[in-house]
Amino acid sequence: MQEFKGTPGPWEIVNGGDIFGPLGGDSGDGAVCDERDGWQVAEVGRYSSFVDGELVEQGADVRKANLALLLAAKELLEALIMVRDADNDCAKDGLPTIPAPARSKIDCAIAKALNTDTTER
């Protein structure tokens, strides 16, 4: 089974807009931080963009939704890998498998998350 090589969890929201790994946690590449600190994984700040020539910020509900998705990312990845592996086992046994369009999305999402997808935006 392929594994996520990023910052180990559990992740949590700190200061209402930052996602951190556990206190005294591993960075994902072996460095362990002080017991009173964690590794910052992501930040969902009050960023803005131009809309019709005017600088506009994302609303609080949008930022909360983005944080929630980021916070669930590791568990979603683990679940997709489990579903894909179970689907592979079903296919070997001649049992029904996940429809091809769904399987394609699962494979693509796993590749992106594990950084094996070489396409960039």
LOMARLO-164444 format. One record per atom (N, C-alpha, C): residue number from 0; residue in three letters; atom name; y negated, x negated, z negated. Coordinates in nm, 2 decimals, always signed. Atoms other than C-alpha are relative to their C-alpha. Layout:
REM LOMARLO-164444
ATOM   num   residu   atome    north     east       up
ATOM   NUM      ALA      CA        Y        X        Z
...
REM end
This chain:
REM LOMARLO-164444
ATOM   num   residu   atome    north     east       up
ATOM     0      MET       N    +0.12    -0.08    +0.00
ATOM     0      MET      CA    +0.00    +0.00    +0.00
ATOM     0      MET       C    -0.12    -0.09    +0.00
ATOM     1      GLN       N    +0.12    +0.07    +0.00
ATOM     1      GLN      CA    -0.34    -0.13    +0.09
ATOM     1      GLN       C    -0.08    +0.03    -0.13
ATOM     2      GLU       N    +0.08    -0.03    +0.12
ATOM     2      GLU      CA    -0.58    -0.17    -0.20
ATOM     2      GLU       C    -0.15    -0.03    +0.02
ATOM     3      PHE       N    +0.15    +0.01    +0.00
ATOM     3      PHE      CA    -0.95    -0.14    -0.26
ATOM     3      PHE       C    -0.03    -0.13    -0.07
ATOM     4      LYS       N    +0.04    +0.13    +0.06
ATOM     4      LYS      CA    -1.10    -0.49    -0.32
ATOM     4      LYS       C    -0.13    -0.01    -0.06
ATOM     5      GLY       N    +0.13    +0.00    +0.05
ATOM     5      GLY      CA    -1.43    -0.38    -0.45
ATOM     5      GLY       C    +0.00    +0.00    -0.15
ATOM     6      THR       N    +0.02    +0.00    +0.14
ATOM     6      THR      CA    -1.56    -0.35    -0.81
ATOM     6      THR       C    +0.10    +0.10    -0.06
ATOM     7      PRO       N    -0.09    -0.10    +0.06
ATOM     7      PRO      CA    -1.29    -0.20    -1.03
ATOM     7      PRO       C    -0.07    +0.10    -0.08
ATOM     8      GLY       N    +0.06    -0.10    +0.08
ATOM     8      GLY      CA    -1.36    +0.12    -1.21
ATOM     8      GLY       C    +0.05    +0.00    -0.15
ATOM     9      PRO       N    +0.08    -0.12    -0.05
ATOM     9      PRO      CA    -1.42    +0.34    -1.38
ATOM     9      PRO       C    -0.14    -0.03    +0.02
ATOM    10      TRP       N    +0.14    +0.01    -0.02
ATOM    10      TRP      CA    -1.76    +0.37    -1.24
ATOM    10      TRP       C    -0.07    +0.11    -0.07
ATOM    11      GLU       N    +0.08    -0.10    +0.06
ATOM    11      GLU      CA    -2.04    +0.56    -1.41
ATOM    11      GLU       C    -0.14    +0.00    +0.04
ATOM    12      ILE       N    +0.14    -0.01    -0.03
ATOM    12      ILE      CA    -2.39    +0.68    -1.35
ATOM    12      ILE       C    -0.09    -0.05    -0.12
ATOM    13      VAL       N    +0.09    +0.05    +0.10
ATOM    13      VAL      CA    -2.66    +0.49    -1.54
ATOM    13      VAL       C    -0.14    +0.02    +0.04
ATOM    14      ASN       N    +0.14    -0.02    -0.03
ATOM    14      ASN      CA    -3.03    +0.56    -1.56
ATOM    14      ASN       C    -0.03    +0.11    +0.10
ATOM    15      GLY       N    +0.02    -0.11    -0.09
ATOM    15      GLY      CA    -2.99    +0.87    -1.35
ATOM    15      GLY       C    +0.01    -0.03    +0.15
ATOM    16      GLY       N    +0.00    +0.03    -0.14
ATOM    16      GLY      CA    -2.96    +0.68    -1.02
ATOM    16      GLY       C    +0.08    -0.13    +0.04
ATOM    17      ASP       N    -0.08    +0.12    -0.03
ATOM    17      ASP      CA    -2.74    +0.37    -1.05
ATOM    17      ASP       C    +0.14    +0.02    -0.04
ATOM    18      ILE       N    -0.14    -0.01    +0.03
ATOM    18      ILE      CA    -2.37    +0.34    -1.04
ATOM    18      ILE       C    +0.05    -0.14    -0.04
ATOM    19      PHE       N    -0.04    +0.12    +0.05
ATOM    19      PHE      CA    -2.22    +0.07    -1.25
ATOM    19      PHE       C    +0.15    +0.00    -0.03
ATOM    20      GLY       N    -0.13    +0.01    +0.05
ATOM    20      GLY      CA    -1.87    -0.06    -1.32
ATOM    20      GLY       C    +0.00    -0.01    -0.15
ATOM    21      PRO       N    -0.01    +0.00    +0.15
ATOM    21      PRO      CA    -1.74    -0.09    -1.68
ATOM    21      PRO       C    -0.07    -0.12    -0.07
ATOM    22      LEU       N    +0.06    +0.11    +0.08
ATOM    22      LEU      CA    -1.91    -0.30    -1.95
ATOM    22      LEU       C    +0.10    -0.11    -0.01
ATOM    23      GLY       N    -0.09    +0.11    +0.00
ATOM    23      GLY      CA    -1.76    -0.64    -1.94
ATOM    23      GLY       C    +0.10    -0.01    +0.11
ATOM    24      GLY       N    -0.10    -0.02    -0.11
ATOM    24      GLY      CA    -1.60    -0.56    -1.61
ATOM    24      GLY       C    +0.00    -0.11    +0.10
ATOM    25      ASP       N    -0.02    +0.09    -0.11
ATOM    25      ASP      CA    -1.47    -0.76    -1.32
ATOM    25      ASP       C    -0.09    +0.04    +0.12
ATOM    26      SER       N    +0.09    -0.03    -0.11
ATOM    26      SER      CA    -1.70    -0.79    -1.02
ATOM    26      SER       C    +0.08    +0.05    +0.12
ATOM    27      GLY       N    -0.08    -0.03    -0.12
ATOM    27      GLY      CA    -1.41    -0.74    -0.78
ATOM    27      GLY       C    +0.05    -0.13    +0.06
ATOM    28      ASP       N    -0.04    +0.13    -0.05
ATOM    28      ASP      CA    -1.40    -1.11    -0.69
ATOM    28      ASP       C    +0.02    -0.10    -0.11
ATOM    29      GLY       N    -0.04    +0.08    +0.11
ATOM    29      GLY      CA    -1.31    -1.24    -1.03
ATOM    29      GLY       C    -0.10    -0.03    -0.11
ATOM    30      ALA       N    +0.10    +0.03    +0.10
ATOM    30      ALA      CA    -1.64    -1.29    -1.21
ATOM    30      ALA       C    -0.01    +0.12    -0.10
ATOM    31      VAL       N    +0.00    -0.10    +0.10
ATOM    31      VAL      CA    -1.65    -1.10    -1.54
ATOM    31      VAL       C    -0.14    -0.01    -0.07
ATOM    32      CYS       N    +0.13    -0.01    +0.06
ATOM    32      CYS      CA    -1.99    -0.99    -1.68
ATOM    32      CYS       C    +0.01    +0.00    -0.15
ATOM    33      ASP       N    +0.01    +0.00    +0.14
ATOM    33      ASP      CA    -2.11    -1.00    -2.04
ATOM    33      ASP       C    +0.05    +0.14    -0.05
ATOM    34      GLU       N    -0.05    -0.12    +0.06
ATOM    34      GLU      CA    -1.96    -0.73    -2.27
ATOM    34      GLU       C    -0.11    +0.11    +0.00
ATOM    35      ARG       N    +0.10    -0.10    +0.01
ATOM    35      ARG      CA    -2.30    -0.55    -2.28
ATOM    35      ARG       C    -0.06    +0.04    +0.14
ATOM    36      ASP       N    +0.05    -0.03    -0.14
ATOM    36      ASP      CA    -2.34    -0.53    -1.90
ATOM    36      ASP       C    +0.12    +0.04    +0.09
ATOM    37      GLY       N    -0.10    -0.04    -0.10
ATOM    37      GLY      CA    -2.15    -0.39    -1.60
ATOM    37      GLY       C    -0.06    -0.05    +0.13
ATOM    38      TRP       N    +0.04    +0.04    -0.13
ATOM    38      TRP      CA    -2.17    -0.47    -1.23
ATOM    38      TRP       C    -0.06    +0.12    +0.07
ATOM    39      GLN       N    +0.06    -0.11    -0.08
ATOM    39      GLN      CA    -2.41    -0.25    -1.03
ATOM    39      GLN       C    +0.07    +0.01    +0.13
ATOM    40      VAL       N    -0.08    -0.03    -0.12
ATOM    40      VAL      CA    -2.21    -0.09    -0.75
ATOM    40      VAL       C    -0.09    +0.06    +0.11
ATOM    41      ALA       N    +0.09    -0.07    -0.09
ATOM    41      ALA      CA    -2.48    +0.13    -0.59
ATOM    41      ALA       C    -0.12    +0.05    -0.07
ATOM    42      GLU       N    +0.13    -0.06    +0.06
ATOM    42      GLU      CA    -2.83    +0.27    -0.64
ATOM    42      GLU       C    -0.04    +0.11    +0.10
ATOM    43      VAL       N    +0.06    -0.11    -0.07
ATOM    43      VAL      CA    -2.95    +0.61    -0.53
ATOM    43      VAL       C    -0.13    +0.02    -0.05
ATOM    44      GLY       N    +0.14    -0.01    +0.05
ATOM    44      GLY      CA    -3.32    +0.58    -0.57
ATOM    44      GLY       C    -0.08    +0.11    +0.07
ATOM    45      ARG       N    +0.09    -0.09    -0.06
ATOM    45      ARG      CA    -3.62    +0.78    -0.48
ATOM    45      ARG       C    -0.06    -0.06    +0.12
ATOM    46      TYR       N    +0.04    +0.06    -0.13
ATOM    46      TYR      CA    -3.64    +0.65    -0.13
ATOM    46      TYR       C    -0.06    +0.11    +0.09
ATOM    47      SER       N    +0.07    -0.09    -0.09
ATOM    47      SER      CA    -3.85    +0.80    +0.15
ATOM    47      SER       C    +0.02    -0.04    +0.14
ATOM    48      SER       N    -0.01    +0.02    -0.14
ATOM    48      SER      CA    -3.86    +0.83    +0.52
ATOM    48      SER       C    -0.11    +0.08    +0.07
ATOM    49      PHE       N    +0.10    -0.07    -0.07
ATOM    49      PHE      CA    -4.11    +0.94    +0.78
ATOM    49      PHE       C    +0.05    +0.13    +0.06
ATOM    50      VAL       N    -0.04    -0.13    -0.06
ATOM    50      VAL      CA    -4.08    +1.31    +0.88
ATOM    50      VAL       C    -0.13    +0.05    +0.06
ATOM    51      ASP       N    +0.11    -0.05    -0.08
ATOM    51      ASP      CA    -4.32    +1.42    +1.15
ATOM    51      ASP       C    -0.13    -0.08    -0.04
ATOM    52      GLY       N    +0.11    +0.09    +0.02
ATOM    52      GLY      CA    -4.54    +1.12    +1.07
ATOM    52      GLY       C    -0.05    -0.01    -0.15
ATOM    53      GLU       N    +0.03    +0.00    +0.14
ATOM    53      GLU      CA    -4.55    +1.19    +0.69
ATOM    53      GLU       C    +0.11    -0.06    -0.08
ATOM    54      LEU       N    -0.10    +0.06    +0.09
ATOM    54      LEU      CA    -4.37    +0.99    +0.42
ATOM    54      LEU       C    +0.05    +0.11    -0.10
ATOM    55      VAL       N    -0.06    -0.11    +0.08
ATOM    55      VAL      CA    -4.13    +1.23    +0.25
ATOM    55      VAL       C    +0.12    -0.06    -0.08
ATOM    56      GLU       N    -0.12    +0.04    +0.08
ATOM    56      GLU      CA    -3.88    +1.17    -0.04
ATOM    56      GLU       C    +0.11    +0.10    +0.00
ATOM    57      GLN       N    -0.11    -0.09    +0.01
ATOM    57      GLN      CA    -3.54    +1.31    -0.07
ATOM    57      GLN       C    -0.01    +0.07    -0.14
ATOM    58      GLY       N    +0.00    -0.08    +0.12
ATOM    58      GLY      CA    -3.51    +1.59    -0.33
ATOM    58      GLY       C    +0.10    -0.05    -0.10
ATOM    59      ALA       N    -0.08    +0.03    +0.11
ATOM    59      ALA      CA    -3.35    +1.55    -0.67
ATOM    59      ALA       C    +0.15    +0.05    +0.02
ATOM    60      ASP       N    -0.14    -0.05    -0.02
ATOM    60      ASP      CA    -3.05    +1.77    -0.57
ATOM    60      ASP       C    +0.07    -0.08    +0.10
ATOM    61      VAL       N    -0.07    +0.09    -0.10
ATOM    61      VAL      CA    -2.98    +1.55    -0.26
ATOM    61      VAL       C    +0.04    -0.13    -0.07
ATOM    62      ARG       N    -0.03    +0.12    +0.07
ATOM    62      ARG      CA    -2.99    +1.24    -0.48
ATOM    62      ARG       C    +0.12    +0.02    -0.09
ATOM    63      LYS       N    -0.11    -0.03    +0.09
ATOM    63      LYS      CA    -2.75    +1.40    -0.73
ATOM    63      LYS       C    +0.13    +0.01    +0.08
ATOM    64      ALA       N    -0.12    -0.02    -0.09
ATOM    64      ALA      CA    -2.51    +1.50    -0.45
ATOM    64      ALA       C    +0.05    -0.14    +0.05
ATOM    65      ASN       N    -0.04    +0.14    -0.05
ATOM    65      ASN      CA    -2.52    +1.14    -0.31
ATOM    65      ASN       C    +0.07    -0.08    -0.11
ATOM    66      LEU       N    -0.06    +0.07    +0.12
ATOM    66      LEU      CA    -2.45    +1.00    -0.66
ATOM    66      LEU       C    +0.14    +0.05    -0.02
ATOM    67      ALA       N    -0.13    -0.06    +0.03
ATOM    67      ALA      CA    -2.16    +1.24    -0.71
ATOM    67      ALA       C    +0.11    -0.05    +0.10
ATOM    68      LEU       N    -0.09    +0.04    -0.10
ATOM    68      LEU      CA    -2.00    +1.14    -0.38
ATOM    68      LEU       C    +0.04    -0.15    -0.02
ATOM    69      LEU       N    -0.02    +0.14    +0.02
ATOM    69      LEU      CA    -2.04    +0.77    -0.45
ATOM    69      LEU       C    +0.09    -0.03    -0.12
ATOM    70      LEU       N    -0.08    +0.01    +0.12
ATOM    70      LEU      CA    -1.90    +0.81    -0.80
ATOM    70      LEU       C    +0.15    +0.03    +0.02
ATOM    71      ALA       N    -0.14    -0.04    -0.02
ATOM    71      ALA      CA    -1.59    +0.98    -0.66
ATOM    71      ALA       C    +0.07    -0.09    +0.11
ATOM    72      ALA       N    -0.05    +0.07    -0.12
ATOM    72      ALA      CA    -1.54    +0.73    -0.37
ATOM    72      ALA       C    +0.13    -0.07    -0.03
ATOM    73      LYS       N    -0.12    +0.07    +0.03
ATOM    73      LYS      CA    -1.27    +0.52    -0.54
ATOM    73      LYS       C    +0.12    +0.09    -0.01
ATOM    74      GLU       N    -0.11    -0.10    +0.01
ATOM    74      GLU      CA    -1.06    +0.82    -0.63
ATOM    74      GLU       C    +0.03    +0.07    +0.13
ATOM    75      LEU       N    -0.02    -0.05    -0.13
ATOM    75      LEU      CA    -1.11    +0.97    -0.29
ATOM    75      LEU       C    +0.08    -0.09    +0.09
ATOM    76      LEU       N    -0.07    +0.10    -0.07
ATOM    76      LEU      CA    -0.99    +0.65    -0.13
ATOM    76      LEU       C    +0.15    -0.01    -0.04
ATOM    77      GLU       N    -0.14    +0.01    +0.06
ATOM    77      GLU      CA    -0.68    +0.63    -0.36
ATOM    77      GLU       C    +0.08    +0.12    +0.05
ATOM    78      ALA       N    -0.07    -0.12    -0.04
ATOM    78      ALA      CA    -0.60    +0.99    -0.28
ATOM    78      ALA       C    +0.04    +0.00    +0.15
ATOM    79      LEU       N    -0.02    +0.00    -0.14
ATOM    79      LEU      CA    -0.63    +0.94    +0.10
ATOM    79      LEU       C    +0.12    -0.10    +0.03
ATOM    80      ILE       N    -0.11    +0.10    -0.02
ATOM    80      ILE      CA    -0.40    +0.63    +0.08
ATOM    80      ILE       C    +0.13    +0.06    -0.04
ATOM    81      MET       N    -0.13    -0.06    +0.04
ATOM    81      MET      CA    -0.14    +0.83    -0.11
ATOM    81      MET       C    +0.04    +0.11    +0.10
ATOM    82      VAL       N    -0.03    -0.10    -0.10
ATOM    82      VAL      CA    -0.16    +1.12    +0.14
ATOM    82      VAL       C    +0.05    -0.07    +0.13
ATOM    83      ARG       N    -0.04    +0.07    -0.12
ATOM    83      ARG      CA    -0.13    +0.88    +0.43
ATOM    83      ARG       C    +0.14    -0.06    -0.02
ATOM    84      ASP       N    -0.13    +0.06    +0.03
ATOM    84      ASP      CA    +0.17    +0.70    +0.27
ATOM    84      ASP       C    +0.11    +0.11    -0.01
ATOM    85      ALA       N    -0.09    -0.11    +0.01
ATOM    85      ALA      CA    +0.34    +1.03    +0.19
ATOM    85      ALA       C    +0.03    +0.06    +0.14
ATOM    86      ASP       N    -0.01    -0.05    -0.13
ATOM    86      ASP      CA    +0.28    +1.14    +0.55
ATOM    86      ASP       C    +0.09    -0.09    +0.08
ATOM    87      ASN       N    -0.09    +0.10    -0.07
ATOM    87      ASN      CA    +0.44    +0.82    +0.68
ATOM    87      ASN       C    +0.15    +0.02    -0.04
ATOM    88      ASP       N    -0.14    -0.02    +0.05
ATOM    88      ASP      CA    +0.75    +0.89    +0.46
ATOM    88      ASP       C    +0.06    +0.13    +0.06
ATOM    89      CYS       N    -0.05    -0.13    -0.06
ATOM    89      CYS      CA    +0.77    +1.25    +0.59
ATOM    89      CYS       C    +0.04    -0.02    +0.15
ATOM    90      ALA       N    -0.02    +0.03    -0.14
ATOM    90      ALA      CA    +0.75    +1.12    +0.95
ATOM    90      ALA       C    +0.14    -0.07    +0.02
ATOM    91      LYS       N    -0.13    +0.08    +0.00
ATOM    91      LYS      CA    +1.04    +0.88    +0.88
ATOM    91      LYS       C    +0.12    +0.09    -0.02
ATOM    92      ASP       N    -0.11    -0.09    +0.03
ATOM    92      ASP      CA    +1.25    +1.17    +0.75
ATOM    92      ASP       C    +0.01    +0.12    +0.09
ATOM    93      GLY       N    +0.00    -0.11    -0.10
ATOM    93      GLY      CA    +1.17    +1.40    +1.04
ATOM    93      GLY       C    -0.06    +0.13    -0.05
ATOM    94      LEU       N    +0.06    -0.12    +0.06
ATOM    94      LEU      CA    +0.97    +1.64    +0.82
ATOM    94      LEU       C    -0.14    +0.02    +0.07
ATOM    95      PRO       N    +0.13    -0.02    -0.06
ATOM    95      PRO      CA    +0.64    +1.80    +0.93
ATOM    95      PRO       C    -0.10    -0.09    -0.06
ATOM    96      THR       N    +0.10    +0.09    +0.04
ATOM    96      THR      CA    +0.34    +1.58    +0.91
ATOM    96      THR       C    -0.14    +0.06    +0.01
ATOM    97      ILE       N    +0.14    -0.05    -0.01
ATOM    97      ILE      CA    -0.04    +1.61    +0.89
ATOM    97      ILE       C    -0.03    +0.01    +0.15
ATOM    98      PRO       N    +0.04    -0.01    -0.14
ATOM    98      PRO      CA    -0.19    +1.73    +1.21
ATOM    98      PRO       C    -0.08    -0.12    +0.05
ATOM    99      ALA       N    +0.06    +0.12    -0.05
ATOM    99      ALA      CA    -0.31    +1.45    +1.44
ATOM    99      ALA       C    -0.15    -0.02    -0.02
ATOM   100      PRO       N    +0.15    +0.02    +0.02
ATOM   100      PRO      CA    -0.69    +1.52    +1.41
ATOM   100      PRO       C    -0.03    -0.04    -0.14
ATOM   101      ALA       N    +0.02    +0.04    +0.14
ATOM   101      ALA      CA    -0.67    +1.51    +1.03
ATOM   101      ALA       C    +0.05    -0.14    -0.03
ATOM   102      ARG       N    -0.05    +0.14    +0.03
ATOM   102      ARG      CA    -0.45    +1.20    +1.03
ATOM   102      ARG       C    -0.09    -0.11    +0.06
ATOM   103      SER       N    +0.10    +0.09    -0.06
ATOM   103      SER      CA    -0.70    +1.03    +1.26
ATOM   103      SER       C    -0.12    -0.02    -0.09
ATOM   104      LYS       N    +0.11    +0.01    +0.09
ATOM   104      LYS      CA    -0.98    +1.10    +1.02
ATOM   104      LYS       C    +0.03    -0.07    -0.13
ATOM   105      ILE       N    -0.05    +0.07    +0.12
ATOM   105      ILE      CA    -0.78    +0.98    +0.72
ATOM   105      ILE       C    +0.01    -0.15    +0.03
ATOM   106      ASP       N    -0.02    +0.14    -0.04
ATOM   106      ASP      CA    -0.69    +0.66    +0.90
ATOM   106      ASP       C    -0.14    -0.07    +0.02
ATOM   107      CYS       N    +0.14    +0.06    -0.02
ATOM   107      CYS      CA    -1.06    +0.60    +1.00
ATOM   107      CYS       C    -0.07    -0.02    -0.13
ATOM   108      ALA       N    +0.07    +0.01    +0.13
ATOM   108      ALA      CA    -1.19    +0.67    +0.65
ATOM   108      ALA       C    +0.06    -0.11    -0.08
ATOM   109      ILE       N    -0.06    +0.11    +0.08
ATOM   109      ILE      CA    -0.94    +0.43    +0.49
ATOM   109      ILE       C    -0.04    -0.13    +0.06
ATOM   110      ALA       N    +0.04    +0.13    -0.07
ATOM   110      ALA      CA    -1.02    +0.16    +0.75
ATOM   110      ALA       C    -0.14    -0.04    -0.04
ATOM   111      LYS       N    +0.14    +0.02    +0.04
ATOM   111      LYS      CA    -1.39    +0.20    +0.67
ATOM   111      LYS       C    -0.01    -0.05    -0.14
ATOM   112      ALA       N    +0.01    +0.03    +0.14
ATOM   112      ALA      CA    -1.34    +0.19    +0.30
ATOM   112      ALA       C    +0.06    -0.13    -0.04
ATOM   113      LEU       N    -0.07    +0.13    +0.03
ATOM   113      LEU      CA    -1.11    -0.11    +0.31
ATOM   113      LEU       C    -0.06    -0.11    +0.08
ATOM   114      ASN       N    +0.07    +0.10    -0.08
ATOM   114      ASN      CA    -1.35    -0.29    +0.55
ATOM   114      ASN       C    +0.09    -0.06    +0.10
ATOM   115      THR       N    -0.08    +0.04    -0.11
ATOM   115      THR      CA    -1.09    -0.31    +0.82
ATOM   115      THR       C    -0.05    +0.06    +0.13
ATOM   116      ASP       N    +0.06    -0.06    -0.12
ATOM   116      ASP      CA    -1.30    -0.10    +1.06
ATOM   116      ASP       C    -0.11    -0.10    +0.05
ATOM   117      THR       N    +0.10    +0.09    -0.04
ATOM   117      THR      CA    -1.50    -0.34    +1.27
ATOM   117      THR       C    -0.12    +0.06    +0.07
ATOM   118      THR       N    +0.12    -0.06    -0.06
ATOM   118      THR      CA    -1.74    -0.09    +1.42
ATOM   118      THR       C    -0.11    +0.01    -0.10
ATOM   119      GLU       N    +0.12    -0.01    +0.08
ATOM   119      GLU      CA    -2.09    -0.09    +1.29
ATOM   119      GLU       C    -0.09    +0.10    +0.06
ATOM   120      ARG       N    +0.10    -0.10    -0.04
ATOM   120      ARG      CA    -2.37    +0.16    +1.31
ATOM   120      ARG       C    -0.11    -0.07    +0.06
REM end
